[in-house]
Amino acid sequence: MFNKKSVLFNSVLPLLLLFTLIGTVYADTLTLYSGRSKSLVEPIIQQFEKETGIEVKVNYGATTQLASALLAEGEKSPAALFWAQDAGALGAVSKKGLFAKLPESIQTKVPSGFRHADGLWVATSGRARVLAYSPERVKIEELPKSVFDLTQHKWQGRVGWAPQNGSFQAFVTAMRGQVGEERTEEWLRGMKANGAKTYAKNTPIIEALAAGEIDLGLPNHYYLLRFKKGNSNFPVAQTFFKANDPGNLVNVAGIGLLKSSENQETALKFVEFLLSAKAQQFFVSEVFEYPVIEGVIPNANLVPLSELLQLTPAFNLNEMDDLEGTLEMLRRAEIL
């Protein structure tokens, strides 16, 4: 006997199964704390969502502030991943035992110098500290040879820096490790006494150089390259200090997996994606950063990594975990 209900059920069942499968594919969500700027990384996050069907809920903020939030939240943090713009913040969080050890398959994608010694975080891209300057107002032969020369009277009121920026604070943390507490604090106080002009972050430093507000600045290398991409005649240049000077620090952006996350398997997919050739090429071609895996087409606008590593001071990024000590020093010197 013909049964309409049975036919209807049998015809609808495949659709219900299909919708269930689709819902399963897109059901995964991931909470990411990102100290990386939205303008820089949103395209690659969207690409990950498109390819995997995993929704990424991003909490953007200053790297230092997000690290502090994670320390305060502890195991109750909603974050599955912390994507920081510097190794110092990653070190501070890992030091408190909040990160889970990453699988060997992920760790070994990155050179040993660009990952945590115990596998608690990996770099996702590299960047260098540089000396940016106005070629119209400063001759090449006049440029300071060392970051410590910036406290000289001739540079009074002519230098811009961003003490609230996470990359700058990581640079200070590295300086403390390289030359000691006393000399680092002496330099900070000397910069303040010499009228260093404070900016909220790196981009305004580049803009201030072009506007004639300052003649020298201490940003990361890629900010100027973004301006040059839109205007090859943009009136700012950049260089490095002498080889092995603390001002030439090569730092990394990196990511760690929160031990408290109940969504670790999904989170690891995002980490693997950031270390894929596609994502690494994005960082090189669009963000002007250095890759942390081999096989990526180099950017002609960047100093070759082999040359860069000859300029940078020898320093273990795993030793940049005393962020609080740096913040305390900056406050003591009345810079924050």
C-alpha positions in Angstrom: 0.0 0.0 0.0 1.2 3.4 -0.9 2.4 5.3 2.2 2.7 9.1 1.7 4.3 9.6 5.1 7.0 6.9 4.4 7.8 8.4 1.0 8.0 11.9 2.4 10.3 10.8 5.3 12.5 8.9 2.9 12.9 11.9 0.6 13.5 14.4 3.4 16.0 12.1 5.3 18.9 12.7 2.9 18.4 16.4 3.1 18.4 16.3 6.9 21.6 14.3 6.9 23.2 16.7 4.5 22.2 19.7 6.6 23.6 17.9 9.7 26.9 17.3 7.9 27.1 20.9 6.8 26.3 22.1 10.3 29.0 19.8 11.6 31.6 21.2 9.2 30.8 24.8 10.2 30.1 24.2 13.8 33.7 24.5 15.0 34.6 27.9 16.4 37.9 29.2 17.7 38.6 32.1 20.0 41.9 33.9 19.2 43.6 36.6 21.2 45.5 38.6 18.6 48.2 41.1 19.4 48.7 41.3 15.6 46.8 44.3 14.0 43.5 43.5 12.3 44.6 45.3 9.2 47.6 43.0 8.9 46.2 39.5 9.6 42.4 39.7 8.9 42.9 38.5 5.3 44.8 35.4 6.3 42.3 34.6 9.1 39.4 34.9 6.6 41.3 32.6 4.2 41.6 30.0 6.9 37.8 30.3 7.7 37.0 29.9 4.0 39.2 26.8 3.5 38.2 25.0 6.7 34.7 26.2 7.6 36.0 27.0 11.1 34.9 30.3 12.5 37.6 32.4 14.2 36.4 34.8 16.9 39.2 37.3 17.3 39.9 39.5 20.2 42.3 42.2 18.9 44.4 44.3 21.2 47.8 45.3 22.2 50.1 42.3 22.7 51.1 43.4 26.2 47.5 44.0 27.3 46.3 40.7 26.0 49.2 38.9 27.7 48.2 40.6 31.0 44.5 39.5 30.4 45.6 35.9 29.9 47.6 36.0 33.1 44.6 37.4 34.9 42.1 35.0 33.4 44.2 31.9 33.9 42.4 28.7 33.2 39.1 30.6 32.8 40.3 32.3 29.7 38.0 31.8 26.6 41.0 32.0 24.4 42.3 28.9 22.6 45.3 30.7 21.0 47.4 33.7 21.7 49.0 35.2 18.6 51.5 37.8 19.8 53.6 40.3 18.0 56.7 39.5 20.0 58.5 36.7 21.8 58.5 38.6 25.1 54.8 38.4 25.6 54.8 34.7 24.6 57.5 34.1 27.1 55.6 35.8 29.8 52.5 33.7 29.2 54.5 30.4 28.9 56.5 31.2 32.0 53.2 31.1 34.0 52.4 27.6 32.6 49.4 28.6 30.5 50.6 27.1 27.2 50.3 23.5 26.1 53.2 21.8 24.4 52.8 21.8 20.7 53.2 18.6 18.7 56.6 17.8 17.3 55.2 17.9 13.8 54.5 21.6 14.3 57.7 22.4 16.3 60.0 21.0 13.6 58.5 23.2 10.9 60.3 26.1 12.5 64.1 26.5 13.1 65.1 26.0 16.8 66.0 29.7 17.2 62.4 30.6 16.3 60.5 28.5 18.8 60.3 27.9 22.5 62.9 25.6 23.9 60.2 23.4 25.4 57.8 23.6 22.5 55.3 26.0 24.1 55.1 28.5 21.2 56.4 28.8 17.6 57.2 31.9 15.5 54.9 32.7 12.6 57.0 35.4 11.0 60.1 37.5 11.7 60.8 41.2 11.9 63.7 43.5 12.6 64.1 46.7 14.5 65.5 49.4 12.3 66.5 53.1 12.4 64.1 55.1 10.2 65.2 58.6 9.2 64.5 61.6 7.0 67.0 61.6 4.1 66.1 65.2 3.5 67.3 66.3 7.0 69.9 63.7 7.9 72.8 62.8 5.7 73.9 59.1 5.7 77.3 59.9 7.1 75.5 61.6 10.1 73.5 58.6 11.1 74.2 57.2 14.5 76.2 54.0 14.6 74.5 52.7 17.7 71.1 52.9 19.4 73.1 54.3 22.4 74.2 57.3 20.3 70.6 58.6 20.3 71.0 60.2 23.7 73.6 62.6 22.3 72.7 66.3 22.4 72.7 66.5 18.6 69.6 64.3 18.5 67.7 66.3 21.2 64.0 66.4 20.3 64.6 64.7 17.0 63.9 61.0 17.8 60.5 59.2 17.9 59.8 56.0 19.8 56.7 54.1 21.0 57.3 52.9 24.6 53.7 51.5 24.9 54.1 49.3 21.9 54.7 45.6 22.5 57.6 45.4 20.0 59.4 48.2 21.7 59.0 46.6 25.1 60.3 43.3 23.8 63.3 45.2 22.4 63.9 46.7 25.9 63.6 43.2 27.4 66.3 42.0 25.0 68.5 45.0 25.7 68.3 44.2 29.4 69.6 40.7 28.6 72.3 41.9 26.4 73.8 44.9 28.2 72.3 44.6 31.7 69.8 46.4 33.8 71.8 49.5 34.7 72.9 50.4 31.2 69.4 49.8 29.8 67.7 52.0 32.3 70.4 54.6 31.8 69.6 54.6 28.1 65.9 54.9 28.7 66.4 57.9 31.1 68.8 59.4 28.6 66.3 59.2 25.8 63.6 60.9 27.9 66.0 63.6 29.0 67.0 64.2 25.4 63.4 64.9 24.5 62.5 61.7 22.6 58.9 62.1 21.2 56.4 59.5 22.2 54.0 57.9 19.7 51.3 55.3 20.3 52.7 52.8 17.8 55.0 52.4 14.9 52.9 53.8 12.0 52.7 57.3 13.5 56.5 57.3 13.8 56.8 56.9 10.1 54.1 59.5 9.5 55.9 61.9 11.8 59.2 61.5 9.9 57.4 62.4 6.7 55.7 65.4 8.3 59.0 66.8 9.6 58.1 66.3 13.3 61.2 64.2 13.9 64.3 63.2 12.0 64.9 59.7 13.4 62.6 56.9 14.6 62.7 53.4 16.1 60.1 51.2 14.4 60.0 47.7 13.0 61.2 47.3 9.5 58.0 46.6 7.6 56.0 49.8 8.4 57.9 51.9 6.0 57.7 49.3 3.3 53.9 49.6 3.4 54.1 53.3 2.8 56.6 52.7 0.0 54.3 50.2 -1.7 51.7 53.0 -2.2 54.2 55.8 -2.9 57.7 54.9 -3.9 58.8 58.5 -3.3 57.6 58.5 0.3 60.2 60.8 2.0 61.5 58.3 4.6 64.3 55.8 4.5 65.6 53.2 7.0 68.8 51.4 7.8 70.5 49.4 10.6 72.9 50.3 13.3 76.4 48.7 13.3 76.6 44.9 13.4 75.6 43.3 16.7 74.1 46.5 18.1 71.1 46.0 20.4 69.1 48.3 18.1 69.1 45.6 15.4 67.1 43.1 17.3 65.4 40.4 15.1 62.2 39.4 16.9 59.3 37.2 15.9 55.5 37.2 15.9 54.4 33.9 17.3 51.6 31.8 18.6 50.9 29.6 21.6 48.1 27.1 22.4 46.3 27.7 25.7 46.4 24.6 28.0 42.9 25.4 29.3 41.3 25.3 25.8 38.7 22.6 25.2 39.2 23.1 21.5 42.8 22.2 21.0 42.5 20.0 18.0 40.8 22.8 16.1 43.3 25.4 17.4 46.2 23.3 16.1 44.7 23.4 12.6 45.0 27.2 12.7 48.7 27.0 13.9 49.5 24.5 11.1 47.8 26.9 8.6 50.0 29.8 9.7 53.0 27.7 9.0 51.8 26.6 5.6 53.6 27.9 2.4 50.4 29.9 1.5 50.3 31.8 4.8 54.0 32.3 4.9 54.0 33.8 1.4 51.3 36.2 2.5 53.4 37.4 5.4 56.4 37.9 3.0 54.5 39.5 0.1 51.8 41.5 1.8 53.0 42.2 5.3 56.7 42.5 4.3 57.9 40.1 7.1 60.4 37.3 7.1 59.2 33.7 6.7 60.0 31.0 9.3 59.8 28.1 6.9 61.9 27.3 3.8 60.6 27.4 0.3 59.0 30.8 0.4 59.7 33.3 -2.5 61.7 36.1 -0.9 60.6 39.7 -1.1 63.0 41.9 -3.1 62.3 44.8 -0.7 63.7 43.0 2.3 67.3 42.6 3.3 68.2 38.9 2.8 67.7 37.0 6.0 71.3 35.7 5.8 72.6 39.3 5.8 70.1 40.4 8.5 71.3 37.7 10.8 74.9 39.0 10.5 73.7 42.4 11.7 71.6 41.3 14.6 73.0 40.8 18.1 73.2 37.2 19.3 70.3 36.7 21.6 68.1 33.8 22.6 64.4 34.7 22.2 63.6 32.2 24.9 65.1 34.6 27.4 62.6 37.4 26.7 60.1 36.2 29.3 60.5 39.0 31.9 57.9 41.4 30.4 56.9 42.6 33.9 60.5 43.5 34.7 60.6 45.7 31.6 57.2 47.4 32.4 58.5 48.0 35.9 61.7 49.6 34.5 59.7 51.8 32.1 57.5 53.0 34.9 60.4 53.6 37.2 62.0 55.7 34.5 58.7 57.6 34.2 58.3 56.6 30.5 55.0 54.7 31.0 
